[in-house]
C-alpha cells in the first residue's frame, strides 16, 4: 500500500509522522510523509521549539508528487495534527487530488484537538475545521473520547450514548469511526476501551489500563488501524490488530519506565503482538 501521511513531526520522541511512518513501513507499506510542523518535541513536555509550516508547503509537495505521475497509485491519505485552519484546507486539497487520481483511495482523518485533562490544545479555528469541513470528506475518523464529545457536542458515558454519537458522526461523512481512550460507565477502573463503528457493526476492545502517559499513542493507533483496514477491508480485523500492537508498545513503555513510545525497541509488537485482544459487539 502507498499511504500519504500529512502530520506533525518531532525531532525527539514519537508523535505525528514520527509515530506513524516507521510502524507503517514496518508493516511493509510505502509512506509518503508531509510534515505540518517541525517541533523539537511534543508540546506536552511543556516547552518546545520549532515552527508550523505554511500551507503552501503541503500544496507544493503534493503537486510535486503528482508531477511524478504516481498519485493514481496512492491507496490512502492519513492526516493528524493540523497546525492552523489553512493547513487543514491544504490537507483537503491533497485528499481531493489523490481521490481524483484514484477514486478508490480512502481518507483517514485523525482529528487531533485535545484530551481529558489538557482540554483543547490546538489553535482557534482548528476544531471548527474538523467539525465543519474535514468530516464531510473523511471515510474514516479516529477521535479519542474527548474529541468525539467535542465533535458531537454530547456527553458520552453509556454504551447507548456512544452508539448514538458514532451514528451522528457517520451521518456527517465518515462511514467508519474508531474511538480511543474510551471510558464509559461500565468500563472498570483498571481497564480502558477502544471502539469502532461501521454500518455493519459496533465493536469494542477492552485492555488493561497501563500506568503510562504516552504522547503519540493516538497517532500510532490511528495509523495502524488505517493500514490494517486498507489491507483487510474489515473493521474487526483492523481494530484487533491495531489495539493489540499499541498495547504491546505501551506495555514495553511501562516496563522500562519510559516517557516516549519505544517504537524501535518494541517494533516486534507492531508486526506480531505478544498479547491478542478480541473485539466484541457493543
Buried (B, 14 or more C-beta within 10 A) or exposed (E): BBBBBBBBBBEEBBBBBBBBBBBBEBBEBBBBBBBBBBBBBBBBBEEBEBEBBBBEBBBEBBEEBBEEEEBBEBBBBBBBBBBBBBBBBBBBBBBBBBBEBBEEBBBBBBBBBBBEEEEBEBBEEBBEBBBEBBBEBBBBBBBBBBBBBBBBEBEBBEBEBBBBBBBBBBEBBBBBBBBBBBBBEEBEEEEBBBBBBBEEBBBBBBBBBBEBEBBBBBBBBBBBBBBBBBBEEBBBBBBBBBBBBBBBBBBBBBEEEBEBBBBEEBBBBBEEBEEEBEBEEB
